[in-house]
Amino acid sequence: MKKSKRLGSIMTLAVAVVGLAACGNGATAETETTHVKLGVVGDSNEVWEPVIENLKEEHIEIELVKFSDYTQPNEALEKGDIDLNAFQGYILMDEFNATNEGHLAAIGETVLNPIGLYSDKHDSVEEIADGSEVAIANDPVNAARGLLLLQSAGLIKLDYEDGKNPTAEDIVENPKNLKILELEAAQTARSLPDVGASAINVFMALDAGFIPKEDAIFIEPVNEDSKPYYNIIVAREDKQDNEVYKKIVDAYRTDASKELIDELYKGSVLPLW
């Protein structure tokens, strides 16, 4: 009888230990950390720093993978070397997909980095003299945005195919006979003493000491024309509904991020949420 009781106690203890082990395994599974490689371009990633810290509480660990150009992050994402990237607008992603038979998809919009029109000679768009030289950047994306900026300001009119970057050849009306001068992006701010006006991207303007929303004579509006240039977080198409990736988008699109963006960029970078 005693032997039977002792055997029963041992079996009860064994069941309890197995049960605790099962609970332990379940807890481990629930708190397992997900590692996500996020491709970015350059070193200015301050907005991501608190996002990364906050996501640790969700057991999501983000590794920033830094690239030096705008081609490698999409190639790496397409191949699966990284999980997400955050550096580009719709137009660049769509161009990559079309050119490379890619399978990338936007999973969230982040910011618009508006370009502005600046002048050392004039205080308004209306004052720009007939025949003036107007500088824009010479890379396809920023050249297109510069031309669209001039169109929004009422200085030119463009006729171009939807989804494509307009070029100077697409100008169909130019009532002031402006001379479009295409320069390296870094030269657009330096050219101001020599031109009637210059279209300068927000980061070049900040580096030159401007506060865009105060110093530009015209700033790129947020409308349908600017949507192709909205910055986006991008995944592969087959992963665009991934729940972890959705949490990353939500963690970026917060009031705290808005405040930090406003502080870092002096109100000149526009959150899209």
N, C-alpha and C positions, 0 to 999 in steps of 0.2 A: 504494500500500500504506500509506504514511504517512497519507494523507488518510483512508483507511478506518479506521485505528486511532484517529485523532483524532476522527472522527465517532462511533465506538463509545464513546470515553471521555466525550464530551459527552452521549450518550444515557444512559450509566450514571449520570452526575452528575445529570441531569434526573430520572431515576427515583428516585434517592436523595432529592433535594429534595422531590419529590412525596410520597414515603413519610414524610419528616420532617414535612411539612405536615399529612399525614393524622393522624400521631401527635399532633401539636400540637392539631389540632381535636378529637381524641378526648379528650385531657386536659382541654381547656376544657369540653367537654360534661360530663365526669365531675365537675368541680368547680364547675359553675354554681350560683350561690346562688339558693335559693328564698325569695322574700319572702312572709311570712304576716302578715296584719293580724288582730290578736287584740283583740276588744272587752272592756273591763273597766269597772267602775263605781268612781269615786272615785280617790284618789291612793295608797291603801295597797296597793302592789303589790310590796313588798320581796321576797316569795318568788319572784316571777318574774325578778328581776334576775339571779341566778346561772344560772337556767335559760336565759335569753336568751344570756348569755355562753357557756355550754357548748355551746349549739346552733350557734354560729358555727363551731365545729370540724366540724360536720356540714354546713356550708354552708347553714344555715337561718337566715334573718334574720327576727326577730319584731319587728313594730311594734305597740306598745300603743296602741290607739285608745280614749281615755277618754270615758266618757259620764257624765251627771249623774243619770240616772234608770234605772228598771228596764224601761222600754218600748223605748227607742231601740236598745239592743244587739241585741234579737231582730229588730226591723224591719230594721236594717242587714244582719244576717246573712241574713235571708230574701231581701232584694233583691240580695245579692251584693256589697254595699259593703265588707264585711269577710269574713274567711274562717272565723273561729272566735270564740266568746265564752266567757268564764269568769267568771260572776258569780252564777249562779242555781242553784236546785234543780230536781229533776224536776217538782215540782208547778207551778212557774211556767212551765217550758218546755211542759208538756202543756197548760196553760191557754192559752198563746199559740197553740199549734198548733190547738186546738179552736176558739178564737175567730176566728182569722185564716186558717183553712185552711192552716196553716203546714206546713213540711216540715223541721223541725229534729230532730236526734237527738243523744243523749248519746254521746260516744266515750270518756269516762273520768271516774271519780269522783275528787274531790280531797279535800275535808275536810267535816266536820260542825262547824258553829259552835253548840255546845249553848247553850240558854238555861238559866238557873238561877232558882230561887226563893230570894229573899232576904228577911230580916226584921230590923228593928231591935228587935223586941219578943220574938221567940221564937228558940230555939236548935234547934228541930226542927219537922218538919211536924206531929207529934202535939200540940205545944203550941199550935198556932193555935186561937184561941178561936172558939166558935160565934158566928155572926153577923158575923165579921170581914169587912172589905173586903179584897179581893185585886185588885191592879192587874195588868192585862195591856196590851200594846200594842194600838192600835186599827186598824192596817192588817191586811188579811185574812190574810196569811201569818203574821205574828208573833202575831196574835190566836189563830189556830188552834194555833200551837205552844204558846202560853201555856196554852190549854185542855187540850191533850194532856199538857202538863207536869203540870197539876193532876190529871189522870186517872192518870198514871203514879205520882204521889205518893199516890194513894188518896183524894184529897179530893173528887173528883166522878166521875161516869160519863157518857160521851157515847154518843149513838146517831146516827150520821151516815153518809152515803153514801160508800163507798170512792172514793178519788180526788178528793174534794172537801175544801175547808177547813171544818172544823167551826166553828160559831159558838155563842154563848152560848145560843141557842135550842135547841141540840142537847143541852143538859144534861138528863139524865133522872133522875139521882140526885145529891143535894147534901146529905148527912147533917148537915153543919155549918151549913147555910143561909148559905153564903158569899155575899157580895155582890160580883159581878164588876164591877170598875171599869175601863173602857177609856179609855186615855190615849194621847197622842202618845208614841212610843217614847222620845223624849228625856226625858219626864217620869217614866218608870217608876222610875228610880233616885232622882229627886228626891222622889218620893212616899213614900219609906220611913218618914219620921217620922209620917206621917198614916194609914198602912194597916197591916193585920196582916201582909201579905206582898206581894211584888211579883215578877212574872216579868220578868226583865231579860235582854236578849240579851248575848252575850259581849263585844261591843265597847263597848256602853254601860256594862257592868259594869267593864271595864278602865278606861274613861275616868273612872269614878266612884271609882277607886282600889281596887277589889276585885280579889282573886285568886280567880276563880270556883271553882276546885276546892278552895279552902280556906274561902271565906267563904259560899258558897251553902249553904242548909239542904237543898236537893235540886237535882240537876242532871239535865237531860234524858238519858235512857239511849239507847244506840245499839241500836235494835231495828227491827222492821218498821214501827212507827209513825213512826219518825224518818226512814226511807229517803226519803220524798218530799222531804225537806229536805236531803238530801245535796247538796253543791255539785258541779257537773259542768262538764266542758269540752264544748262543743256545736258541732256542724258541721251543714251541710245534709245531708239524708238521702242525696243522691246522691254525697256526698264522705266519708261516714263510714268508708270503707275506705281512704282516702288514706294512703299509706305515710308521707309527711312528717308528717301530722297524728298518726299513731300514734307517731312518734318524739318529737313534742312532749309527748304524754301521758306517755310513758316517761321523758322528761327531767325532768318535774315530779315524778313518783312515785318519788323516790329517798330513800335514807337521809339525804342531805345536806339535802334539803327538809324532811324530818321534824325534823331537828335545828334548822333555822332557824325552823320553825313553832313548835316548843316554846320556843325562846328568845324569839321575838317576842311570843308570846301566853301565856307563863307556863304552858304545859301545858293551856290551856283550849280550844284548837282541836284537833280530833281528826283526824289523817290517816286516810284510808280505804283504806290499803294496807299 
